[in-house]
Amino acid sequence: MDLRLAQMRTEYAREGLDEHAAGDDPVALFQRWLDEAMTAGVPEPNAMSVATATPDGVPSARVVLLKDFDERGAVFFTRYTSRKGEELERNPRAAAVMLWHPLQRQVRIEGRVERLEAEASDAYFASRPRGAQVGAVASPQSHVLAGRDELERLVADAERTFEGREVPRPGDWGGYRIALERVEFWQGRESRLHDRLVFTPGDGGWDRVRLAP
């Protein structure tokens, strides 16, 4: 055992999360926590780990950027032919985690996944910096490259192709939305007795339960 890792320990003692403070709406609570993470200067406060799996249960996870969040779900963008895109096509469910460590908070989201409407993907793609647009066109995301030189050649080819004109969204690139079938808010507490409140859709609203840490 690596004792350096085994002995790493942080005592969480900032604040708690009770049912009154959480309220009855996970979307409102999420927005409040996100605002507080942004105000606190947490780096990349919209960074979100997304886990997908093959139909036979082989998981994979990666960090993406959350680009929208409302009662319909959590939105991120990628290439449909990437590993996560191919897994979502065959097994359209995902789990996501957002960690705001300076605030000793996590949010976990689980639910079915659907592609974002084409118009919404078009609008977001158009808002990206041109370099990111060109990169999305050029990069065969998740596929094998012979080396960095091949990627740079693909980018240069795309830059020449679209020189002097707008870069259109590739047909195999766009957004996904994770439905809010389960949303857990985790607040660190002393002695690892953390607060965990879980929201699930109920009859005309949300059901909320507390889980043991």
Contacts in CASP RR format, 6 or more apart in sequence:
PFRMAT RR
TARGET T0000
AUTHOR 0000-0000-0000
METHOD contacts of the structure
MODEL  1
MDLRLAQMRTEYAREGLDEHAAGDDPVALFQRWLDEAMTAGVPEPNAMSV
ATATPDGVPSARVVLLKDFDERGAVFFTRYTSRKGEELERNPRAAAVMLW
HPLQRQVRIEGRVERLEAEASDAYFASRPRGAQVGAVASPQSHVLAGRDE
LERLVADAERTFEGREVPRPGDWGGYRIALERVEFWQGRESRLHDRLVFT
PGDGGWDRVRLAP
11 190 0 8 1.000
11 191 0 8 1.000
12 104 0 8 1.000
12 188 0 8 1.000
12 189 0 8 1.000
12 190 0 8 1.000
12 192 0 8 1.000
12 194 0 8 1.000
13 189 0 8 1.000
13 190 0 8 1.000
14 103 0 8 1.000
14 104 0 8 1.000
14 188 0 8 1.000
15 187 0 8 1.000
16 187 0 8 1.000
16 188 0 8 1.000
16 189 0 8 1.000
16 195 0 8 1.000
17 185 0 8 1.000
17 187 0 8 1.000
17 195 0 8 1.000
17 197 0 8 1.000
18 195 0 8 1.000
19 197 0 8 1.000
19 208 0 8 1.000
19 210 0 8 1.000
22 29 0 8 1.000
22 185 0 8 1.000
22 197 0 8 1.000
22 208 0 8 1.000
23 29 0 8 1.000
23 208 0 8 1.000
24 205 0 8 1.000
24 206 0 8 1.000
24 208 0 8 1.000
25 206 0 8 1.000
26 180 0 8 1.000
26 183 0 8 1.000
26 185 0 8 1.000
26 199 0 8 1.000
26 206 0 8 1.000
27 69 0 8 1.000
27 70 0 8 1.000
27 71 0 8 1.000
27 180 0 8 1.000
29 185 0 8 1.000
30 69 0 8 1.000
30 107 0 8 1.000
30 183 0 8 1.000
30 185 0 8 1.000
31 69 0 8 1.000
33 100 0 8 1.000
33 103 0 8 1.000
33 105 0 8 1.000
33 107 0 8 1.000
33 185 0 8 1.000
34 45 0 8 1.000
34 46 0 8 1.000
34 69 0 8 1.000
36 103 0 8 1.000
37 45 0 8 1.000
37 100 0 8 1.000
37 103 0 8 1.000
37 105 0 8 1.000
38 45 0 8 1.000
40 100 0 8 1.000
40 102 0 8 1.000
40 103 0 8 1.000
41 102 0 8 1.000
42 100 0 8 1.000
42 101 0 8 1.000
42 102 0 8 1.000
42 103 0 8 1.000
44 65 0 8 1.000
45 100 0 8 1.000
46 65 0 8 1.000
46 66 0 8 1.000
46 67 0 8 1.000
46 98 0 8 1.000
47 63 0 8 1.000
47 64 0 8 1.000
47 65 0 8 1.000
47 66 0 8 1.000
47 98 0 8 1.000
47 99 0 8 1.000
48 63 0 8 1.000
48 64 0 8 1.000
48 65 0 8 1.000
48 66 0 8 1.000
48 74 0 8 1.000
48 76 0 8 1.000
48 96 0 8 1.000
48 97 0 8 1.000
48 98 0 8 1.000
49 61 0 8 1.000
49 62 0 8 1.000
49 63 0 8 1.000
49 64 0 8 1.000
49 96 0 8 1.000
49 97 0 8 1.000
49 98 0 8 1.000
49 99 0 8 1.000
50 61 0 8 1.000
50 62 0 8 1.000
50 63 0 8 1.000
50 64 0 8 1.000
50 76 0 8 1.000
50 84 0 8 1.000
50 94 0 8 1.000
50 95 0 8 1.000
50 96 0 8 1.000
50 178 0 8 1.000
51 59 0 8 1.000
51 60 0 8 1.000
51 61 0 8 1.000
51 94 0 8 1.000
51 95 0 8 1.000
51 96 0 8 1.000
52 59 0 8 1.000
52 60 0 8 1.000
52 61 0 8 1.000
52 83 0 8 1.000
52 84 0 8 1.000
52 85 0 8 1.000
52 87 0 8 1.000
52 88 0 8 1.000
52 91 0 8 1.000
52 93 0 8 1.000
52 94 0 8 1.000
53 59 0 8 1.000
53 60 0 8 1.000
53 87 0 8 1.000
53 91 0 8 1.000
53 93 0 8 1.000
54 87 0 8 1.000
54 90 0 8 1.000
54 91 0 8 1.000
55 90 0 8 1.000
55 91 0 8 1.000
57 91 0 8 1.000
60 83 0 8 1.000
60 84 0 8 1.000
60 87 0 8 1.000
62 84 0 8 1.000
64 76 0 8 1.000
64 77 0 8 1.000
64 78 0 8 1.000
65 76 0 8 1.000
66 74 0 8 1.000
66 75 0 8 1.000
66 76 0 8 1.000
66 98 0 8 1.000
67 75 0 8 1.000
67 76 0 8 1.000
67 77 0 8 1.000
67 124 0 8 1.000
68 74 0 8 1.000
68 75 0 8 1.000
69 75 0 8 1.000
71 180 0 8 1.000
72 177 0 8 1.000
72 179 0 8 1.000
72 180 0 8 1.000
73 109 0 8 1.000
73 177 0 8 1.000
73 178 0 8 1.000
73 179 0 8 1.000
73 180 0 8 1.000
74 96 0 8 1.000
74 109 0 8 1.000
74 177 0 8 1.000
74 178 0 8 1.000
74 180 0 8 1.000
75 116 0 8 1.000
75 175 0 8 1.000
75 176 0 8 1.000
75 177 0 8 1.000
75 178 0 8 1.000
76 175 0 8 1.000
76 176 0 8 1.000
76 178 0 8 1.000
77 116 0 8 1.000
77 121 0 8 1.000
77 124 0 8 1.000
77 125 0 8 1.000
77 173 0 8 1.000
77 174 0 8 1.000
77 175 0 8 1.000
77 176 0 8 1.000
78 84 0 8 1.000
78 85 0 8 1.000
78 141 0 8 1.000
78 173 0 8 1.000
78 174 0 8 1.000
78 175 0 8 1.000
78 176 0 8 1.000
79 85 0 8 1.000
79 136 0 8 1.000
79 139 0 8 1.000
79 141 0 8 1.000
79 142 0 8 1.000
79 170 0 8 1.000
79 172 0 8 1.000
79 173 0 8 1.000
79 174 0 8 1.000
80 86 0 8 1.000
80 89 0 8 1.000
80 115 0 8 1.000
80 171 0 8 1.000
80 172 0 8 1.000
80 173 0 8 1.000
80 174 0 8 1.000
81 140 0 8 1.000
81 141 0 8 1.000
81 142 0 8 1.000
81 143 0 8 1.000
81 172 0 8 1.000
82 141 0 8 1.000
82 142 0 8 1.000
83 142 0 8 1.000
84 142 0 8 1.000
85 176 0 8 1.000
86 142 0 8 1.000
88 94 0 8 1.000
88 113 0 8 1.000
88 176 0 8 1.000
92 112 0 8 1.000
92 113 0 8 1.000
92 114 0 8 1.000
93 110 0 8 1.000
93 111 0 8 1.000
93 112 0 8 1.000
93 113 0 8 1.000
94 110 0 8 1.000
94 111 0 8 1.000
94 113 0 8 1.000
94 176 0 8 1.000
94 178 0 8 1.000
95 108 0 8 1.000
95 109 0 8 1.000
95 110 0 8 1.000
95 111 0 8 1.000
96 108 0 8 1.000
96 109 0 8 1.000
96 110 0 8 1.000
96 178 0 8 1.000
97 106 0 8 1.000
97 107 0 8 1.000
97 108 0 8 1.000
97 109 0 8 1.000
98 106 0 8 1.000
98 107 0 8 1.000
98 109 0 8 1.000
99 105 0 8 1.000
99 106 0 8 1.000
100 106 0 8 1.000
104 187 0 8 1.000
104 188 0 8 1.000
105 185 0 8 1.000
105 186 0 8 1.000
105 187 0 8 1.000
105 188 0 8 1.000
106 184 0 8 1.000
106 185 0 8 1.000
106 186 0 8 1.000
107 183 0 8 1.000
107 184 0 8 1.000
107 185 0 8 1.000
107 186 0 8 1.000
108 182 0 8 1.000
108 183 0 8 1.000
108 184 0 8 1.000
108 186 0 8 1.000
109 178 0 8 1.000
109 180 0 8 1.000
109 182 0 8 1.000
109 183 0 8 1.000
110 178 0 8 1.000
110 181 0 8 1.000
110 182 0 8 1.000
110 183 0 8 1.000
111 178 0 8 1.000
111 179 0 8 1.000
111 180 0 8 1.000
111 181 0 8 1.000
111 182 0 8 1.000
112 178 0 8 1.000
112 179 0 8 1.000
112 181 0 8 1.000
113 176 0 8 1.000
113 177 0 8 1.000
113 178 0 8 1.000
113 179 0 8 1.000
114 176 0 8 1.000
114 177 0 8 1.000
114 179 0 8 1.000
115 174 0 8 1.000
115 175 0 8 1.000
115 176 0 8 1.000
115 177 0 8 1.000
116 174 0 8 1.000
116 175 0 8 1.000
116 176 0 8 1.000
116 177 0 8 1.000
120 175 0 8 1.000
121 169 0 8 1.000
121 173 0 8 1.000
121 174 0 8 1.000
121 175 0 8 1.000
122 169 0 8 1.000
124 174 0 8 1.000
124 175 0 8 1.000
125 133 0 8 1.000
125 136 0 8 1.000
125 169 0 8 1.000
125 173 0 8 1.000
125 174 0 8 1.000
126 166 0 8 1.000
126 169 0 8 1.000
128 136 0 8 1.000
130 167 0 8 1.000
133 167 0 8 1.000
134 155 0 8 1.000
134 158 0 8 1.000
134 159 0 8 1.000
134 162 0 8 1.000
134 167 0 8 1.000
135 155 0 8 1.000
135 158 0 8 1.000
136 169 0 8 1.000
136 170 0 8 1.000
136 173 0 8 1.000
137 158 0 8 1.000
137 161 0 8 1.000
137 162 0 8 1.000
137 167 0 8 1.000
137 170 0 8 1.000
138 151 0 8 1.000
138 154 0 8 1.000
138 155 0 8 1.000
138 157 0 8 1.000
138 158 0 8 1.000
139 151 0 8 1.000
139 154 0 8 1.000
139 155 0 8 1.000
140 154 0 8 1.000
145 151 0 8 1.000
158 167 0 8 1.000
180 199 0 8 1.000
180 201 0 8 1.000
181 200 0 8 1.000
181 201 0 8 1.000
182 198 0 8 1.000
182 199 0 8 1.000
182 200 0 8 1.000
183 198 0 8 1.000
183 199 0 8 1.000
183 200 0 8 1.000
184 196 0 8 1.000
184 197 0 8 1.000
184 198 0 8 1.000
184 199 0 8 1.000
184 211 0 8 1.000
185 195 0 8 1.000
185 196 0 8 1.000
185 197 0 8 1.000
185 198 0 8 1.000
185 199 0 8 1.000
186 194 0 8 1.000
186 195 0 8 1.000
186 196 0 8 1.000
187 194 0 8 1.000
187 195 0 8 1.000
187 196 0 8 1.000
188 194 0 8 1.000
188 195 0 8 1.000
189 195 0 8 1.000
189 213 0 8 1.000
192 213 0 8 1.000
193 213 0 8 1.000
194 213 0 8 1.000
195 210 0 8 1.000
195 213 0 8 1.000
196 210 0 8 1.000
196 211 0 8 1.000
196 212 0 8 1.000
196 213 0 8 1.000
197 208 0 8 1.000
197 209 0 8 1.000
197 210 0 8 1.000
197 211 0 8 1.000
198 208 0 8 1.000
198 209 0 8 1.000
198 210 0 8 1.000
198 211 0 8 1.000
199 206 0 8 1.000
199 207 0 8 1.000
199 208 0 8 1.000
200 206 0 8 1.000
200 207 0 8 1.000
201 207 0 8 1.000
END
